[in-house]
Amino acid sequence: MRHKKLKSKTPYDIVTLIVIAVVALLFAFPLYWIVTGSFKTGAAINATTPEWWPSQWVLENYQKLFSRQKAPLWELNLPFSSLFTANGKSLVFSSGPVVPGAIRWLVNTVFMAVAAMILTCITSAMAGYALAKKRFVGRKLLFTLIVCAMALPKQVILVPLLREMSGLHLYNTLWAAIFPIVGWPFGVFLMKQFSEGIPTEMIEAARIDGASEARTFLRIIVPMVKPGIGALAIFTFINSWNDYFMQLIMLSSTNTLTISLGIAKLQAENSTDFGLIMAGAALAAIPIIVVFLIFQKYFTKGIAMGAVKG
């Protein structure tokens, strides 16, 4: 059977597979180099002749990474709580054992990315559904403004965002890096395109049966746009995780550092210790890979459906 499948392959298919395999290897090589480099000695990393496979595997880099400053595992700043406290300071909840700083950075980044992912998927799904299936004054103008906002670089809106976060007393908290991502124009655009494919007859039938707006959205709309939500979840998680610029501007204290800022701090403090930096980068890559593997089915389905709709 396998022999027949190989015979049915055309030269074009074979060349395409070879090209895809080569490109995949090229994209995977940096990750391979970081992971193997994190187990190399300093001399092997800085050697003139590159060592493609570690001749001596060491855990020194990870030991140095996890032996640095200690901090509580979890620290959550309650948003907007400063408006209700007598001293004007936000309520902070700390819990968990004292762990190395790298683990704390990782926990901060995971919380930031997951919170941004959940909030963005909720708001984008609701906004996309409203723009696709609701009829109200200014709907087309609003969607045009959202599309135009996709072309704006972050540097243009940085000062207003910074002043807004400061005015809400959220600056230097993880929420300052979360809330600006929640109103992601691309997420609204993506979910509107998916919501366009929902048959209007199904929504009308739900209304005739007496379903409320919330019930219609949760029971009919959400299951039908689930592939789009899965794709948006991956996009948002990666975008939030890698948004080094926004994190650098909004977060300044040691307790709120993310893994990207932590690695940059390691690089500043240890400009020649590439093994330590590679160990931090390898640690940062683990959650991204896990999230992609979990949502891979929805990601590929969402991209395929988006291509057909386009």
N, C-alpha and C positions, 0 to 999 in steps of 0.2 A: 504493500500500500504506500509506504513511504517512498519506495523507488518510483512508483507511478507519479507521485506528487513532484518529485525532483525532475522527472522527465517533462512534466507539464509546464515547468518554469521556462520562461522565455529569456533570452540574453539580457533584455532590458530589465526584467525582474531581478536577475542575478546581480547585475551592475548596481541596481538601486539598493539592494540589500548590502552589498559591499560598501557603498558610499555611506549608508546609514550607520553601519557598524563602525566605520572609521570616524565619522563625526561623533558618534556616541562615546567612543574611546577618548577622543580629544576633549570632550566636555567632562568626562569622568576623571581625566588625568590630574587636574588640580586637586580634587578631593583625595585621590590616591596619594599624591605627593604630600599633602598636609597630614594625612593619617599616618603614613609611614615615617614622615619627618618628625612627628611627635614622639616616636620611639627611638630616634637616633641620638647619638652623642653630639655635643657641640662641634667636635672636630669633624665628624662625618657630614654634618650639615654644611659647614663652611669649607669643606674640601674642594679643591680646584676641579677634580674629576667627580662628577655627580655619582652618588651611590644610589642606584635605582631600587635596590632592596637592602634593608639594613643588615649589615654584617654582624652587628651586635645590638640586640634589643634591650633597651633600658626603660625604666619607669621613672627616671629622675625628673623629667619634665613635668609629669603629672604630680609627682610628690611636691615639687616646688609650687605648682599651681594651686594645690589643695592645702598647702601649709601657710598660705598668706593670711591676711587679716580675717578675723572671725566676725560673724554677725548672726542675729536670729534668722532662722529659716524663712519666716514669713513676717512681713510688715505691711499693713494695709492702711492707707490714708483715706479716711471716710470723706468722700467728696461733699463740698458745700457745708461741712460741719462747722467751719470757722464762723459762719454767719450766726450760729446759735450758741457759741461758747462765750464765756465772760472775758477771756483774755484774747479772743480773736484768733486763736490758733486751732488748726484742724485736729480732730481726734485721730489718733494713730493706734492701731492694734498690732501688737507684736506677739508672736507665739512660735512654738517649735523649738527644737534644740539649736544650740549655737553651731554653725556650720562654716566651712571655708567661704571666703568672699566669692569665689567662682561659682559655687552652688547658689549663693544668694543672687548673683547676677543672672544666673540661668532661670531661677524661679521668677525673678522680676520680669524677665523677657517673655517667659511662657505666659505669665498672667496677662501682660500687656497685649501680646499677640492674640491670645484666646479671647480676651474681653473685646478687643477691637473686631475680631472675626465674628463673634456672636452678635454684637450690636450692629455691625455693618450689614450682616445678612438680614437681620430683622427689619431695619429701617429701609434698606434697599428693596427688599421684597415688597414691603407695603407701598413704598413710593412708586416702584415700577408697575405694580398692579393698578394703582390709582391713575397713573399717567396713561396706561394702556387701555383700561376698560371703563374709566369714569369720564364723564363729559362735564366740564366746568369751564368757566370763563378764564382765559389766560393759560389753558393747558398747553397749547403749542408753544406759546412764548416761554413758559416755564421750562419746557423740555429743551428748547433752543438755548436758553441760558445755561442749563446743565451741561449740554454738549459743548458750549463755548468754554465752560469752566474746566473741562478736561484738558484744554490747551494751555491753561495757565500754569506756569512753573511754581513750585512751592516758594521760591525765593520772593515772588511777587506778593504773596499773601502772608509772608512770615511775620512782618511787623504787626499787622492787625491781629493775627492769631496770638502772638506773644502778649499783646496788650489785653486781649480778651481773656486769656488764661490767667494773667496777673489780676485782672479785675474780678474774676471769679474765685480768686485765692487758690488756684489749682497749680500755679507754677511750681516747679520742682517736685511735683508728684507724678506718679505714673499716669494719672488721669489726663495730664497735660499732653501726653504723647498718644493717648487713646482717643479722646474726643475729636481731635481734628481729622482723624481717619474715618470716623463713623459717617460723616457726610461726604463719602467718596463719590464723585460724579460718575466715575466709571461703573461703580456698582449699581447705581440707579439706571444707567443706560443699559447695562447687561440684563438686569431683571425686567426692564420694560420690553426688551426684545423677546424674552422668553414668554412674558405674559401676553404678548400679542397673539401667540399661537393657541391660547386657551379659547375654546368655542364659547361664544357669548350665550348660546342656548343653554349650556350647563349652568351658568350663573343665573339666568332667568328662571330655570327650572327650580333651582335652590330657593329663589325668592318666592316662587309660587308655593313651594312646600313649607314656607314659613321660617326658613333659616335666617338668622340674623347676619349682619355684615361680618361680624367676627367669626361666626361659625362657617360662613361661606368661605372666608379667607383661609381658615385653618384646615377645613375638611376637603376643599376642592382646589383652591389655588395653590397652596403650599405643596401638596403631593405632585401636582402637575409640573411645577417649576423646580422640583427637587434637584434635577441635574444641574440647573443653573445655579442653585444655591450651593451645591457641592463645589462647582468650579469657582464661584465667587469666594467661598470659604478658603480655598487654597490661595487664590490671588491675594486676598486680604491678609491672611496669615503671613505669607512671604513678604508682602509689602510692608506690613507692620514690623516684622522681624528685622528686615534689612534697612529700615528707615533711619539710617545713622544720623542724617542731617537734622531731622526733627528731634530725635533723642538728644543730640548734642546741645541743641538750643534750649529745650524745655527741661532737661534734667541736669542738675549741677552737683548735688550732694552725693556722698559716697553710698548712702543707704538706698538711693534710687537708681544706681547705675544698672544698665543693661549689659548683656554679654558683649555687644559690639563696643560700647564705651569702655567696658572692662578690659577688652583686648587692646584697645587703643591706649589705655592707661598702662598696661603691661609693656607695650611697645615704647612708650615714652620713658618709662622707668628702666627698661631693660632693652636698650636699642640694639644690642648685639646678641641677645639670648633668643634666637629664632626658634629653638626647641620649645621654650616656654610659650611663645606666641602661637606656634603650631598646635600645641596641646590645647590652648584656649579655643582656637579656631575649630579643631576637631570636636571639642565638646559642644560648640555652638551649632555644628552641622547636624547633630543627632536629632533634635526635635523637628527640624525641617524635613528630614528624610522620613521620620515616623508619620508626620502629618500627610505627606504626599502619598505614602503607601496606604494610609487609611482612606483617603479621599480619591485615590487614583481612578476608581471606576466612575465616580461622578465627574471627575475632571475631564477624562477622555470623552465621556458621553456628552458633557456640556459643550466641549469644544466642537464635537461633531455636529450637534444640533445647531449650535451657533453658526457654523459654516453653511449648513443647509438653509437656515433662515436668511442669512446674508445673501 
